[in-house]
Amino acid sequence: LFLHGIPFDSTCWLPIINKITYDQVAMMDLPGLGRSGSYEVMEDNNHQFIDNAAKLLAPNSVVIAHSLGCLFALSLAQKYPNKVARLILISPYFVQAQAAKIFQIQTISNLIFRFVSKDKIAKNLHPDGQKNLSVGYAMDSLHRVSVAKHISEYMHRISLPQQRVSQTALLNELGSKVEIIVGEKDPIVTTISPNIPVHIIAGAGHNPHVTHVEAVYDYLTPVLTKYISTTVQLSDV
């Protein structure tokens, strides 16, 4: 199961998913983003979303998540431990450098993604800007007022210090299931369990799954092979 971060939607995973030969692959848009429809962000751990995600998983599945998606992935693994054998967290925001403090002021956060130049945002996501398909889809979504609003709400919530502390604690609690991928330019700045493997992708920033597709795919391949083989064997028992 692939879970995206912001401001992307699930289509950002297609360059990687298209390389995967297994048919047991799913991706979901996070609540209020992409094609998941409009809703008011009531809480970080959206229970309905977590329950729906669990229904897609066979026992001992692998969940790959980026940035904000890591929050939902950790909640999924905590609530349904038998469904999640491995968590691969790409750029888990809560152990990396904090977003600008202006996002902690909700009234300002709500305005940023509606009025900041889409070209400027796009260039920060990928050197090719909106010419990159994943970034282009994300910028198209930002033209929808509801999506821009929800992204701003998420940015406000994940910028709160107490939220970062609680997610880091959950990460360490589930550490035996976790592997982390980060870009060289966006390193981990928070102390985490030394038992959690961390893979650094040279030259990458916060979005290595978009900017360094081959490097991320090469890392994922042996992990997916190992755990998908285990899942198939268990389903045959």
ZAROVEX-71349 format. One record per residue (C-alpha): residue number from 1; x, y, z; residue in three letters. Coordinates in nm, 2 decimals. Layout:
BEGIN
<node senu="NUM" east="X" north="Y" up="Z" sevo="ALA"/>
...
//
This chain:
BEGIN
<node senu="1" east="0.00" north="0.00" up="0.00" sevo="LEU"/>
<node senu="2" east="0.14" north="0.34" up="-0.10" sevo="PHE"/>
<node senu="3" east="0.04" north="0.66" up="0.08" sevo="LEU"/>
<node senu="4" east="0.14" north="1.00" up="-0.05" sevo="HIS"/>
<node senu="5" east="0.24" north="1.32" up="0.12" sevo="GLY"/>
<node senu="6" east="0.14" north="1.68" up="0.05" sevo="ILE"/>
<node senu="7" east="0.09" north="1.85" up="-0.19" sevo="PRO"/>
<node senu="8" east="0.09" north="1.53" up="-0.40" sevo="PHE"/>
<node senu="9" east="-0.19" north="1.28" up="-0.46" sevo="ASP"/>
<node senu="10" east="-0.16" north="0.91" up="-0.51" sevo="SER"/>
<node senu="11" east="-0.05" north="0.95" up="-0.88" sevo="THR"/>
<node senu="12" east="0.29" north="1.05" up="-0.76" sevo="CYS"/>
<node senu="13" east="0.36" north="0.68" up="-0.70" sevo="TRP"/>
<node senu="14" east="0.29" north="0.58" up="-1.05" sevo="LEU"/>
<node senu="15" east="0.65" north="0.60" up="-1.18" sevo="PRO"/>
<node senu="16" east="0.75" north="0.35" up="-0.91" sevo="ILE"/>
<node senu="17" east="0.44" north="0.14" up="-0.92" sevo="ILE"/>
<node senu="18" east="0.46" north="0.10" up="-1.30" sevo="ASN"/>
<node senu="19" east="0.80" north="-0.08" up="-1.24" sevo="LYS"/>
<node senu="20" east="0.65" north="-0.33" up="-0.99" sevo="ILE"/>
<node senu="21" east="0.55" north="-0.66" up="-1.14" sevo="THR"/>
<node senu="22" east="0.34" north="-0.77" up="-0.85" sevo="TYR"/>
<node senu="23" east="-0.04" north="-0.74" up="-0.88" sevo="ASP"/>
<node senu="24" east="-0.09" north="-0.69" up="-0.50" sevo="GLN"/>
<node senu="25" east="-0.04" north="-0.32" up="-0.51" sevo="VAL"/>
<node senu="26" east="-0.28" north="-0.04" up="-0.39" sevo="ALA"/>
<node senu="27" east="-0.26" north="0.33" up="-0.34" sevo="MET"/>
<node senu="28" east="-0.49" north="0.57" up="-0.17" sevo="MET"/>
<node senu="29" east="-0.55" north="0.95" up="-0.17" sevo="ASP"/>
<node senu="30" east="-0.53" north="1.09" up="0.18" sevo="LEU"/>
<node senu="31" east="-0.85" north="1.23" up="0.33" sevo="PRO"/>
<node senu="32" east="-0.95" north="1.56" up="0.17" sevo="GLY"/>
<node senu="33" east="-0.68" north="1.53" up="-0.10" sevo="LEU"/>
<node senu="34" east="-0.66" north="1.41" up="-0.46" sevo="GLY"/>
<node senu="35" east="-0.99" north="1.24" up="-0.55" sevo="ARG"/>
<node senu="36" east="-1.09" north="1.15" up="-0.20" sevo="SER"/>
<node senu="37" east="-1.35" north="1.42" up="-0.19" sevo="GLY"/>
<node senu="38" east="-1.41" north="1.72" up="0.04" sevo="SER"/>
<node senu="39" east="-1.43" north="1.69" up="0.42" sevo="TYR"/>
<node senu="40" east="-1.34" north="1.88" up="0.73" sevo="GLU"/>
<node senu="41" east="-1.02" north="1.77" up="0.88" sevo="VAL"/>
<node senu="42" east="-1.15" north="1.66" up="1.22" sevo="MET"/>
<node senu="43" east="-0.84" north="1.48" up="1.35" sevo="GLU"/>
<node senu="44" east="-0.51" north="1.35" up="1.23" sevo="ASP"/>
<node senu="45" east="-0.59" north="0.99" up="1.28" sevo="ASN"/>
<node senu="46" east="-0.89" north="0.97" up="1.06" sevo="ASN"/>
<node senu="47" east="-1.04" north="0.64" up="1.18" sevo="HIS"/>
<node senu="48" east="-1.25" north="0.58" up="0.87" sevo="GLN"/>
<node senu="49" east="-0.95" north="0.62" up="0.64" sevo="PHE"/>
<node senu="50" east="-0.74" north="0.39" up="0.86" sevo="ILE"/>
<node senu="51" east="-1.02" north="0.12" up="0.86" sevo="ASP"/>
<node senu="52" east="-1.06" north="0.14" up="0.48" sevo="ASN"/>
<node senu="53" east="-0.69" north="0.11" up="0.43" sevo="ALA"/>
<node senu="54" east="-0.68" north="-0.20" up="0.65" sevo="ALA"/>
<node senu="55" east="-0.94" north="-0.36" up="0.43" sevo="LYS"/>
<node senu="56" east="-0.70" north="-0.34" up="0.13" sevo="LEU"/>
<node senu="57" east="-0.42" north="-0.52" up="0.31" sevo="LEU"/>
<node senu="58" east="-0.35" north="-0.89" up="0.34" sevo="ALA"/>
<node senu="59" east="-0.18" north="-1.00" up="0.66" sevo="PRO"/>
<node senu="60" east="0.19" north="-0.90" up="0.68" sevo="ASN"/>
<node senu="61" east="0.17" north="-0.64" up="0.41" sevo="SER"/>
<node senu="62" east="0.42" north="-0.36" up="0.33" sevo="VAL"/>
<node senu="63" east="0.31" north="0.00" up="0.36" sevo="VAL"/>
<node senu="64" east="0.52" north="0.27" up="0.19" sevo="ILE"/>
<node senu="65" east="0.45" north="0.63" up="0.29" sevo="ALA"/>
<node senu="66" east="0.58" north="0.97" up="0.22" sevo="HIS"/>
<node senu="67" east="0.59" north="1.27" up="0.45" sevo="SER"/>
<node senu="68" east="0.23" north="1.33" up="0.58" sevo="LEU"/>
<node senu="69" east="0.14" north="0.98" up="0.47" sevo="GLY"/>
<node senu="70" east="0.38" north="0.85" up="0.74" sevo="CYS"/>
<node senu="71" east="0.14" north="0.98" up="1.00" sevo="LEU"/>
<node senu="72" east="-0.14" north="0.76" up="0.86" sevo="PHE"/>
<node senu="73" east="0.10" north="0.47" up="0.80" sevo="ALA"/>
<node senu="74" east="0.20" north="0.46" up="1.17" sevo="LEU"/>
<node senu="75" east="-0.16" north="0.48" up="1.28" sevo="SER"/>
<node senu="76" east="-0.25" north="0.20" up="1.05" sevo="LEU"/>
<node senu="77" east="0.03" north="-0.02" up="1.19" sevo="ALA"/>
<node senu="78" east="-0.06" north="0.06" up="1.55" sevo="GLN"/>
<node senu="79" east="-0.43" north="-0.02" up="1.50" sevo="LYS"/>
<node senu="80" east="-0.38" north="-0.32" up="1.27" sevo="TYR"/>
<node senu="81" east="-0.05" north="-0.48" up="1.37" sevo="PRO"/>
<node senu="82" east="-0.12" north="-0.81" up="1.20" sevo="ASN"/>
<node senu="83" east="-0.18" north="-0.64" up="0.87" sevo="LYS"/>
<node senu="84" east="0.15" north="-0.45" up="0.86" sevo="VAL"/>
<node senu="85" east="0.47" north="-0.64" up="0.85" sevo="ALA"/>
<node senu="86" east="0.69" north="-0.35" up="0.73" sevo="ARG"/>
<node senu="87" east="0.67" north="0.02" up="0.72" sevo="LEU"/>
<node senu="88" east="0.89" north="0.21" up="0.47" sevo="ILE"/>
<node senu="89" east="0.87" north="0.57" up="0.56" sevo="LEU"/>
<node senu="90" east="1.01" north="0.82" up="0.31" sevo="ILE"/>
<node senu="91" east="1.09" north="1.16" up="0.46" sevo="SER"/>
<node senu="92" east="0.89" north="1.13" up="0.78" sevo="PRO"/>
<node senu="93" east="0.84" north="1.50" up="0.84" sevo="TYR"/>
<node senu="94" east="0.83" north="1.48" up="1.22" sevo="PHE"/>
<node senu="95" east="1.19" north="1.38" up="1.25" sevo="VAL"/>
<node senu="96" east="1.32" north="1.63" up="0.99" sevo="GLN"/>
<node senu="97" east="1.36" north="2.00" up="0.99" sevo="ALA"/>
<node senu="98" east="1.04" north="2.18" up="1.09" sevo="GLN"/>
<node senu="99" east="0.84" north="2.37" up="0.84" sevo="ALA"/>
<node senu="100" east="0.84" north="2.75" up="0.86" sevo="ALA"/>
<node senu="101" east="0.68" north="2.88" up="1.18" sevo="LYS"/>
<node senu="102" east="0.42" north="3.07" up="0.99" sevo="ILE"/>
<node senu="103" east="0.24" north="2.74" up="0.94" sevo="PHE"/>
<node senu="104" east="0.18" north="2.73" up="1.31" sevo="GLN"/>
<node senu="105" east="-0.05" north="3.03" up="1.27" sevo="ILE"/>
<node senu="106" east="-0.36" north="2.88" up="1.12" sevo="GLN"/>
<node senu="107" east="-0.50" north="3.19" up="0.96" sevo="THR"/>
<node senu="108" east="-0.18" north="3.24" up="0.77" sevo="ILE"/>
<node senu="109" east="-0.14" north="2.88" up="0.69" sevo="SER"/>
<node senu="110" east="-0.49" north="2.87" up="0.53" sevo="ASN"/>
<node senu="111" east="-0.38" north="3.14" up="0.28" sevo="LEU"/>
<node senu="112" east="-0.04" north="3.02" up="0.17" sevo="ILE"/>
<node senu="113" east="-0.13" north="2.74" up="-0.07" sevo="PHE"/>
<node senu="114" east="-0.41" north="2.95" up="-0.22" sevo="ARG"/>
<node senu="115" east="-0.21" north="3.25" up="-0.31" sevo="PHE"/>
<node senu="116" east="0.16" north="3.15" up="-0.34" sevo="VAL"/>
<node senu="117" east="0.26" north="3.11" up="-0.71" sevo="SER"/>
<node senu="118" east="0.21" north="2.75" up="-0.83" sevo="LYS"/>
<node senu="119" east="0.53" north="2.77" up="-1.03" sevo="ASP"/>
<node senu="120" east="0.73" north="2.86" up="-0.72" sevo="LYS"/>
<node senu="121" east="0.58" north="2.57" up="-0.53" sevo="ILE"/>
<node senu="122" east="0.64" north="2.33" up="-0.82" sevo="ALA"/>
<node senu="123" east="1.01" north="2.43" up="-0.85" sevo="LYS"/>
<node senu="124" east="1.05" north="2.35" up="-0.48" sevo="ASN"/>
<node senu="125" east="0.91" north="2.00" up="-0.54" sevo="LEU"/>
<node senu="126" east="1.12" north="1.91" up="-0.85" sevo="HIS"/>
<node senu="127" east="1.38" north="2.09" up="-1.06" sevo="PRO"/>
<node senu="128" east="1.15" north="2.04" up="-1.37" sevo="ASP"/>
<node senu="129" east="0.86" north="2.21" up="-1.19" sevo="GLY"/>
<node senu="130" east="0.52" north="2.15" up="-1.34" sevo="GLN"/>
<node senu="131" east="0.68" north="1.97" up="-1.64" sevo="LYS"/>
<node senu="132" east="0.72" north="1.67" up="-1.40" sevo="ASN"/>
<node senu="133" east="0.39" north="1.47" up="-1.42" sevo="LEU"/>
<node senu="134" east="0.36" north="1.41" up="-1.05" sevo="SER"/>
<node senu="135" east="0.42" north="1.78" up="-0.97" sevo="VAL"/>
<node senu="136" east="0.18" north="1.88" up="-1.25" sevo="GLY"/>
<node senu="137" east="-0.10" north="1.67" up="-1.11" sevo="TYR"/>
<node senu="138" east="-0.03" north="1.82" up="-0.76" sevo="ALA"/>
<node senu="139" east="-0.05" north="2.17" up="-0.90" sevo="MET"/>
<node senu="140" east="-0.37" north="2.09" up="-1.08" sevo="ASP"/>
<node senu="141" east="-0.52" north="1.98" up="-0.75" sevo="SER"/>
<node senu="142" east="-0.41" north="2.30" up="-0.58" sevo="LEU"/>
<node senu="143" east="-0.64" north="2.49" up="-0.81" sevo="HIS"/>
<node senu="144" east="-0.93" north="2.33" up="-0.62" sevo="ARG"/>
<node senu="145" east="-1.01" north="2.56" up="-0.32" sevo="VAL"/>
<node senu="146" east="-1.10" north="2.26" up="-0.10" sevo="SER"/>
<node senu="147" east="-0.77" north="2.08" up="-0.16" sevo="VAL"/>
<node senu="148" east="-0.57" north="2.40" up="-0.10" sevo="ALA"/>
<node senu="149" east="-0.76" north="2.45" up="0.22" sevo="LYS"/>
<node senu="150" east="-0.71" north="2.09" up="0.34" sevo="HIS"/>
<node senu="151" east="-0.33" north="2.11" up="0.26" sevo="ILE"/>
<node senu="152" east="-0.31" north="2.43" up="0.46" sevo="SER"/>
<node senu="153" east="-0.49" north="2.26" up="0.75" sevo="GLU"/>
<node senu="154" east="-0.26" north="1.97" up="0.74" sevo="TYR"/>
<node senu="155" east="0.05" north="2.19" up="0.73" sevo="MET"/>
<node senu="156" east="-0.08" north="2.38" up="1.04" sevo="HIS"/>
<node senu="157" east="-0.14" north="2.05" up="1.23" sevo="ARG"/>
<node senu="158" east="0.19" north="1.89" up="1.15" sevo="ILE"/>
<node senu="159" east="0.38" north="2.20" up="1.23" sevo="SER"/>
<node senu="160" east="0.27" north="2.19" up="1.60" sevo="LEU"/>
<node senu="161" east="0.56" north="2.08" up="1.83" sevo="PRO"/>
<node senu="162" east="0.34" north="1.84" up="2.03" sevo="GLN"/>
<node senu="163" east="0.23" north="1.66" up="1.72" sevo="GLN"/>
<node senu="164" east="0.59" north="1.61" up="1.61" sevo="ARG"/>
<node senu="165" east="0.68" north="1.47" up="1.96" sevo="VAL"/>
<node senu="166" east="0.38" north="1.23" up="1.96" sevo="SER"/>
<node senu="167" east="0.46" north="1.09" up="1.61" sevo="GLN"/>
<node senu="168" east="0.83" north="1.05" up="1.70" sevo="THR"/>
<node senu="169" east="0.73" north="0.85" up="2.01" sevo="ALA"/>
<node senu="170" east="0.50" north="0.63" up="1.80" sevo="LEU"/>
<node senu="171" east="0.78" north="0.58" up="1.54" sevo="LEU"/>
<node senu="172" east="1.01" north="0.45" up="1.81" sevo="ASN"/>
<node senu="173" east="0.74" north="0.23" up="1.96" sevo="GLU"/>
<node senu="174" east="0.69" north="0.06" up="1.62" sevo="LEU"/>
<node senu="175" east="1.06" north="0.08" up="1.54" sevo="GLY"/>
<node senu="176" east="1.11" north="-0.30" up="1.48" sevo="SER"/>
<node senu="177" east="0.88" north="-0.27" up="1.17" sevo="LYS"/>
<node senu="178" east="1.02" north="0.05" up="1.03" sevo="VAL"/>
<node senu="179" east="1.28" north="0.15" up="0.77" sevo="GLU"/>
<node senu="180" east="1.34" north="0.51" up="0.67" sevo="ILE"/>
<node senu="181" east="1.44" north="0.67" up="0.35" sevo="ILE"/>
<node senu="182" east="1.56" north="1.03" up="0.34" sevo="VAL"/>
<node senu="183" east="1.72" north="1.26" up="0.09" sevo="GLY"/>
<node senu="184" east="2.08" north="1.38" up="0.16" sevo="GLU"/>
<node senu="185" east="1.95" north="1.74" up="0.16" sevo="LYS"/>
<node senu="186" east="1.67" north="1.68" up="0.41" sevo="ASP"/>
<node senu="187" east="1.83" north="1.47" up="0.69" sevo="PRO"/>
<node senu="188" east="1.69" north="1.35" up="1.01" sevo="ILE"/>
<node senu="189" east="1.74" north="1.61" up="1.28" sevo="VAL"/>
<node senu="190" east="1.56" north="1.44" up="1.57" sevo="THR"/>
<node senu="191" east="1.70" north="1.15" up="1.78" sevo="THR"/>
<node senu="192" east="1.53" north="0.82" up="1.69" sevo="ILE"/>
<node senu="193" east="1.59" north="0.46" up="1.79" sevo="SER"/>
<node senu="194" east="1.93" north="0.34" up="1.67" sevo="PRO"/>
<node senu="195" east="1.76" north="0.02" up="1.57" sevo="ASN"/>
<node senu="196" east="1.57" north="0.18" up="1.28" sevo="ILE"/>
<node senu="197" east="1.75" north="0.15" up="0.95" sevo="PRO"/>
<node senu="198" east="1.80" north="0.48" up="0.77" sevo="VAL"/>
<node senu="199" east="1.88" north="0.49" up="0.40" sevo="HIS"/>
<node senu="200" east="2.01" north="0.82" up="0.26" sevo="ILE"/>
<node senu="201" east="1.97" north="0.90" up="-0.11" sevo="ILE"/>
<node senu="202" east="2.25" north="1.11" up="-0.25" sevo="ALA"/>
<node senu="203" east="2.14" north="1.45" up="-0.40" sevo="GLY"/>
<node senu="204" east="1.78" north="1.41" up="-0.30" sevo="ALA"/>
<node senu="205" east="1.57" north="1.65" up="-0.09" sevo="GLY"/>
<node senu="206" east="1.23" north="1.59" up="0.07" sevo="HIS"/>
<node senu="207" east="1.07" north="1.42" up="-0.23" sevo="ASN"/>
<node senu="208" east="1.31" north="1.14" up="-0.34" sevo="PRO"/>
<node senu="209" east="1.03" north="0.92" up="-0.47" sevo="HIS"/>
<node senu="210" east="0.96" north="1.20" up="-0.73" sevo="VAL"/>
<node senu="211" east="1.31" north="1.33" up="-0.80" sevo="THR"/>
<node senu="212" east="1.51" north="1.01" up="-0.77" sevo="HIS"/>
<node senu="213" east="1.26" north="0.74" up="-0.88" sevo="VAL"/>
<node senu="214" east="1.53" north="0.48" up="-0.98" sevo="GLU"/>
<node senu="215" east="1.71" north="0.51" up="-0.64" sevo="ALA"/>
<node senu="216" east="1.39" north="0.46" up="-0.44" sevo="VAL"/>
<node senu="217" east="1.28" north="0.17" up="-0.66" sevo="TYR"/>
<node senu="218" east="1.61" north="0.00" up="-0.63" sevo="ASP"/>
<node senu="219" east="1.59" north="0.02" up="-0.25" sevo="TYR"/>
<node senu="220" east="1.22" north="-0.10" up="-0.24" sevo="LEU"/>
<node senu="221" east="1.27" north="-0.40" up="-0.47" sevo="THR"/>
<node senu="222" east="1.44" north="-0.64" up="-0.23" sevo="PRO"/>
<node senu="223" east="1.21" north="-0.54" up="0.06" sevo="VAL"/>
<node senu="224" east="0.90" north="-0.59" up="-0.14" sevo="LEU"/>
<node senu="225" east="1.03" north="-0.92" up="-0.28" sevo="THR"/>
<node senu="226" east="1.10" north="-1.05" up="0.08" sevo="LYS"/>
<node senu="227" east="0.77" north="-0.95" up="0.23" sevo="TYR"/>
<node senu="228" east="0.54" north="-1.02" up="-0.06" sevo="ILE"/>
<node senu="229" east="0.69" north="-1.37" up="-0.08" sevo="SER"/>
<node senu="230" east="0.61" north="-1.41" up="0.29" sevo="THR"/>
<node senu="231" east="0.25" north="-1.29" up="0.24" sevo="THR"/>
<node senu="232" east="0.20" north="-1.53" up="-0.05" sevo="VAL"/>
<node senu="233" east="0.33" north="-1.83" up="0.16" sevo="GLN"/>
<node senu="234" east="0.10" north="-1.74" up="0.45" sevo="LEU"/>
<node senu="235" east="-0.20" north="-1.71" up="0.22" sevo="SER"/>
<node senu="236" east="-0.13" north="-2.06" up="0.09" sevo="ASP"/>
<node senu="237" east="-0.13" north="-2.22" up="0.44" sevo="VAL"/>
//
